[in-house]
């Protein structure tokens, strides 16, 4: 039985390319959007009004930022009666984290090769 068919070795989930993940990193690169994601992670689903309480950010600005986050797949809106709530979608962030871990591992291997070449 080949390694790929072994029941002990499941194929890794297909990751999107870094170019396809660029909108995720771009969306998280803005301080306001990062704060919105953090608020949704802690507070669960929230309305735009709840997200603006205690800030100097307008509802229109929050709406625009949530649109960018939604386009990147980091948040989604949910209708609850007449109210529209926003909630965090962790899957995209998990994928971005895996990509960063992969990049980190590549750097570790490159630095180890460089150390070996310098010391060897």
C-alpha positions, -999 to +999 in steps of 0.1 A: +000+000+000+015+034-009+020+061+017-007+083+003-033+055+007-022+045+042-050+049+067-025+065+091-014+092+067-042+115+056-034+140+029-030+175+042-059+198+035-053+219+004-041+253+013-048+283-008-018+301-023-004+332-005-017+353-033-052+340-026-048+348+011-036+384+005-071+398+011-071+382+046-037+398+055-047+431+039-080+432+059-061+424+091-035+450+083-058+479+093-059+488+130-097+494+131-105+461+113-081+443+137-100+458+166-133+448+152-121+412+148-108+412+183-142+426+196-161+399+177-138+372+190-144+382+226-180+394+224-195+370+200-221+382+174-226+419+177-245+447+159-229+477+143-242+498+172-226+475+197-193+476+178-193+514+179-201+519+216-172+535+234-153+544+202-150+574+180-156+554+149-188+562+130-214+535+121-207+542+085-169+535+090-176+503+109-200+492+081-173+498+055-146+480+075-170+450+081-175+449+044-138+445+038-136+418+065-166+400+050-150+401+015-119+384+031-141+358+047-132+368+082-167+379+094-203+372+083-235+389+089-264+370+104-300+383+104-318+379+138-353+391+133-349+427+121-314+430+135-282+423+116-254+409+137-218+403+127-198+373+138-162+362+134-154+334+110-123+316+124-116+293+094-099+320+073-078+331+102-068+295+109-057+291+072-037+323+074-021+311+106-011+278+089+004+298+061+025+319+085+036+287+103+047+272+069+066+304+061+082+303+095+093+267+090+108+276+056+128+304+073+140+280+100+152+255+074+169+282+054+186+296+086+197+261+096+213+256+061+230+290+064+243+282+099+256+248+086+274+265+057+289+292+078+301+269+106+309+240+083 
